[in-house]
Amino acid sequence: MYSMQWGAEKSNSWLTSCLTSLCESVFLIEPIKGVVLAYVLAFAIRNADNEIGRAASQRYREEEVPKNPGHKHQKLYVDMDTPFAPLKSDEVEAVRLRRTREKQMMTIFYGLLVYMVFVGVSLTLCRYVRDPTMYYFNTHLSDTYSGQHPHFNKIRKPGDFWAWMDKVFVTNSYNLDDVRTGPLAERRHVLVGIPRLRQQRHRKGVCTHAIHASQFECELTDQIETSDFDIGWKPFLRDRNIISGDSPWKHQSQSAWSDGAIWSKHGSTGYVQTLSREKSNMRKQFKALANESWIDELTSVVLLEFDVYSPDSNLFASIIYMVEFLEPGGAECTAVYYIFRLFSDVFGGEVSYDSDAIGVFVCWVVLTALGIGIVVSLLKRLVKLRMLFFTLPWNIFDIILVSTTFSSLALIIVCEVIGRRDINDIVNNGGAGNIQNIASCSNALNHILAVNVFCAIIRFLKLLRFNRRMLLLSLTLRKGKVALRSFIIFYTLTIILFAHPIYILFHNYVSFFKTFLDTCSLIFTISVGKFPNRKSLDQVNHFPTILFITYAIFTVIVTMNIFIAIINDAFTKAREENSKQKNYYDMLDYLKRRLNDKFAQIGITSKSKLCSN
């Protein structure tokens, strides 16, 4: 922004001055500052040592030794305050144990610092990668494409899908030119690349009627069609098209697409129709597809894949609207939004970086350094323990932490490189292409970052067990692990016990119970206090009065009380055992003692006061 105001000459001068001042600070000022500070500290410590020596010499006095025949020395300096005597064996052992515990405490302290920085930098990197405005952008896109009439979730047949495409999707899709020419409402999001339709079909076959024992033409739901067809799903004859030999409706795989696709539960293959970016041409295309019955009774699923960009928030979104036509009739509609951001922008023709790019780079460098340090520590432990290294669970945990760290750092670089390449291709090719490869990479980065932060926090919490108070939680879980294991088995069987009859009786009437997994999920949420909407259960007359009350009484009153009793009993045993242990590793006392030692060395605290403490 400043370079646009100042011009090229002032911007280059400003950049040169910044680099010059940085080099001067690193190579000249900082070394001189370090040398001067070292001389000042050496002078202060030397004077403090002399004063301590003079004060100590005043506590000694010279005494005459009684004359004995053959005695070699006539004078002896005796310390009147401290008697000279060898330490006893138990005192030596106590000092050795104290020194060992201090070394262990320093190891724990350095580990706490490392993992505290690791967690802080990881959370900061997540803050940069996952911007809070992504939620509002997601809500805006959902309201724009799914909240307007005709609603996307109410699509039940092919005609409803084409009506939604005409009145909602095309109406709210804008080109990159609308950023400068369109009204403010059209600048909230613009199309990036080219939208496309993709469908998968069931293979046509012959079935036998269960009642009349007659054969009829039907769709084979367990087989996916991969053949090529002519317009109208007519059999394709290759000799008709002598020039190209390609069918108009050709089955394509992901390897045939140069711009890639996001993998979904329906794979990434199918019959693809590329749409135009212009509204008028787009309407002509899908109206022609509707007239040619591109979606018919053999269509299994239709996916609309497109990408948008928000110039105001510098966010990208790769969107998939999926309509799955079910065999009994009707359809199941799903919308998926992959929202991400790039720290480099090439829409203006030149690469520019936003203000968060420097923070991401710093976090990347710090995490790389910490990751290398953890790898070195793991290698030292591996050399020392050899095969025993792999039997310790926390070593495996550290390997997972390091793997996710370097994977996330590599994915950040890959996202930026692929992002710049794909967006450059879109700009240079007149808008052709898409950014679904970047969305896939960003989605993988989100999952790896989530695992990485979770592992780092668990590792940090493990290091907090340095005294009795922090060990109380782990002792409670250790004392109650046998009872908790039995309770988990009992609780799981209880959920299955009630989920099966509820699913069998009501899966035809209530959407919450349409699958067995949905039924188990609802049963579990009821046990923790989250109850379903009463309107959704009105179709089932006796569910709230009989089965629901029985389950609520059994889980809330019986099962939860058993769980509380197990935790209470384990906590009582853990507290009794914890009270018998000595608090060897109190971090605050240890740090206070070390600071007092350092203060006494430089003369800030007197030696007599230190001994009294």
Helices and strands as residue ranges (DSSP letters): H 2-6, H 8-24, I 25-29, H 30-57, E 60-64, E 75-79, H 89-129, H 133-145, G 152-154, H 158-164, I 165-169, H 178-181, G 184-187, E 190-208, E 215-224, E 229-230, E 234-235, G 238-240, E 251-252, G 254-256, E 270-274, H 279-291, E 299-310, E 315-325, E 331-340, E 344-345, E 352-353, H 357-385, G 386-391, H 393-428, H 436-463, H 468-479, H 481-506, G 511-513, H 516-527, G 534-537, I 543-547, H 548-552, I 553-559, H 560-580, H 587-601, H 607-612
